[in-house]
Amino acid sequence: MYKKLAARIMSAKNREAVSVLVGDLSAKDIIVLKEQYGVVLSTGEDDQALLKEFQITRRKIEKIEKKAIHKKGSSDPKQ
């Protein structure tokens, strides 16, 4: 799911097209797209503008990132 969506977002022609693609995504989905697939949802905007646009808090992002890091660490066969 994420890989195809990431490709569609990266090939979107303008900000409106991106907004349509990510409009119904959860904060977790947005972070996965940014962190795992390098999707850039903001061009020149700071994180605050992005947070405001998607109505998510920095605390929520930190919580999701910590959970993802913990999951990745516990499933890493190298450890």
C-alpha positions as CSV (number, residue, x, y, z in Angstrom):
1,M,0.0,0.0,0.0
2,Y,2.6,2.5,1.1
3,K,5.0,1.9,-1.8
4,K,2.3,2.6,-4.5
5,L,1.0,5.6,-2.6
6,A,4.5,7.0,-2.1
7,A,5.0,6.8,-5.9
8,R,1.7,8.6,-6.6
9,I,2.5,11.3,-4.2
10,M,6.1,11.8,-5.5
11,S,4.7,12.1,-9.1
12,A,1.9,14.5,-8.2
13,K,2.0,17.7,-10.2
14,N,0.9,20.2,-7.4
15,R,0.1,20.7,-3.8
16,E,-3.6,20.1,-4.4
17,A,-3.0,16.7,-5.9
18,V,-0.9,15.7,-2.9
19,S,-3.6,17.0,-0.5
20,V,-6.2,14.8,-2.2
21,L,-3.9,11.7,-2.0
22,V,-3.0,12.2,1.7
23,G,-6.2,13.9,2.9
24,D,-7.7,10.8,4.7
25,L,-4.4,9.4,6.0
26,S,-3.7,9.0,9.7
27,A,-0.7,10.7,11.3
28,K,0.9,7.2,11.4
29,D,0.5,6.8,7.7
30,I,2.0,10.2,7.0
31,I,5.0,9.5,9.2
32,V,5.6,6.1,7.5
33,L,5.5,7.7,4.1
34,K,8.0,10.3,5.2
35,E,10.3,8.1,7.1
36,Q,10.2,4.8,5.2
37,Y,9.8,6.1,1.6
38,G,11.3,9.6,1.7
39,V,8.1,11.2,0.6
40,V,8.3,14.9,0.9
41,L,4.9,16.3,1.7
42,S,6.0,19.9,2.2
43,T,8.1,21.9,-0.1
44,G,9.8,24.6,1.8
45,E,7.3,24.6,4.6
46,D,8.5,24.0,8.1
47,D,7.2,21.2,10.3
48,Q,4.8,23.4,12.1
49,A,2.9,24.2,8.9
50,L,2.8,20.5,8.1
51,L,1.6,19.6,11.6
52,K,-1.1,22.3,11.4
53,E,-2.2,21.2,7.9
54,F,-2.7,17.5,9.0
55,Q,-3.9,18.5,12.5
56,I,-1.4,16.3,14.4
57,T,0.7,17.2,17.3
58,R,4.5,16.9,17.7
59,R,3.9,14.7,20.8
60,K,1.8,12.3,18.7
61,I,4.5,12.1,16.0
62,E,7.1,11.4,18.7
63,K,5.0,8.6,20.2
64,I,4.5,7.0,16.8
65,E,8.2,7.3,15.9
66,K,9.2,5.7,19.3
67,K,6.8,2.8,18.7
68,A,8.1,2.3,15.2
69,I,11.7,2.3,16.4
70,H,10.9,-0.1,19.2
71,K,9.2,-2.5,16.7
72,K,12.1,-2.2,14.3
73,G,14.6,-3.0,17.0
74,S,12.7,-5.9,18.4
75,S,12.3,-7.5,14.9
76,D,15.9,-6.8,13.8
77,P,17.6,-10.2,13.4
78,K,21.0,-8.6,13.9
79,Q,20.3,-7.9,17.5
